[in-house]
Amino acid sequence: MTEGEFDPRMLEALICPMTHQTLIYDAARQELISRAAGLAYPIRGGIPVMLEDEARRLD
């Protein structure tokens, strides 16, 4: 793993801040998906941005 890359092992410790449900890692889009909230949280520089205002709404 290189610097600035997301470590999927972090998923064990991360939950959706809105629903407190588990997240799904989308490596292609560099997002953490919360199906329960209908949001995709971005990962920037290997760091998840777990803010609702920064999340993308899922269709």
VEXVEXKE-618088 format. One record per residue (C-alpha): residue number from 1; residue in three letters; x, y, z. Coordinates in Angstrom, 2 decimals. Example, Ala and Ser with C-alpha at 12.3 -4.5 7.8 and 13.67 -1.06 7.14 Angstrom:
REM residues 2
REC    n  res        u        v        w
REC    1  ALA    12.30    -4.50     7.80
REC    2  SER    13.67    -1.06     7.14
//
This chain:
REM residues 59
REC    n  res        u        v        w
REC    1  MET     0.00     0.00     0.00
REC    2  THR     1.32     3.43    -0.92
REC    3  GLU     1.06     6.68     0.98
REC    4  GLY    -2.33     8.34     0.57
REC    5  GLU    -4.05     5.04    -0.24
REC    6  PHE    -7.07     3.89     1.80
REC    7  ASP    -6.51     0.83     3.96
REC    8  PRO    -9.60    -1.42     3.67
REC    9  ARG    -8.88    -2.79     7.16
REC   10  MET   -10.19     0.56     8.44
REC   11  LEU   -13.70    -0.64     7.54
REC   12  GLU   -13.66    -2.72    10.72
REC   13  ALA   -13.61     0.51    12.76
REC   14  LEU   -15.70     2.82    10.57
REC   15  ILE   -19.48     3.16    10.56
REC   16  CYS   -21.88     5.59     8.93
REC   17  PRO   -22.15     8.65    11.19
REC   18  MET   -25.86     8.98    10.37
REC   19  THR   -27.14     5.40    10.65
REC   20  HIS   -24.33     3.70    12.60
REC   21  GLN   -24.41     0.89    10.02
REC   22  THR   -21.44    -0.72     8.30
REC   23  LEU   -19.95     0.75     5.13
REC   24  ILE   -18.97    -0.76     1.78
REC   25  TYR   -15.66     0.22     0.19
REC   26  ASP   -15.89     1.17    -3.49
REC   27  ALA   -12.25     1.10    -4.62
REC   28  ALA   -13.02     2.27    -8.16
REC   29  ARG   -14.72     5.47    -6.99
REC   30  GLN   -12.71     5.85    -3.77
REC   31  GLU   -15.86     6.08    -1.66
REC   32  LEU   -17.38     4.46     1.38
REC   33  ILE   -21.00     3.55     0.68
REC   34  SER   -23.77     3.67     3.26
REC   35  ARG   -26.76     1.94     1.69
REC   36  ALA   -28.87     2.65     4.78
REC   37  ALA   -28.31     6.42     4.47
REC   38  GLY   -28.16     6.44     0.68
REC   39  LEU   -24.81     8.25     0.78
REC   40  ALA   -21.30     7.77    -0.56
REC   41  TYR   -18.57     9.32     1.55
REC   42  PRO   -15.46    10.35    -0.40
REC   43  ILE   -11.95     9.16     0.37
REC   44  ARG    -9.37    11.89    -0.23
REC   45  GLY    -5.67    11.16     0.05
REC   46  GLY    -6.47     7.87     1.74
REC   47  ILE    -8.60     9.54     4.42
REC   48  PRO   -12.39     9.00     4.56
REC   49  VAL   -14.36    12.25     4.77
REC   50  MET   -17.26    11.21     6.99
REC   51  LEU   -19.32    14.39     6.74
REC   52  GLU   -22.86    14.40     5.41
REC   53  ASP   -22.24    17.71     3.61
REC   54  GLU   -19.34    16.14     1.68
REC   55  ALA   -21.18    12.92     0.81
REC   56  ARG   -22.70    12.14    -2.58
REC   57  ARG   -26.34    11.06    -2.65
REC   58  LEU   -26.88     7.66    -4.20
REC   59  ASP   -29.43     7.34    -7.00
//
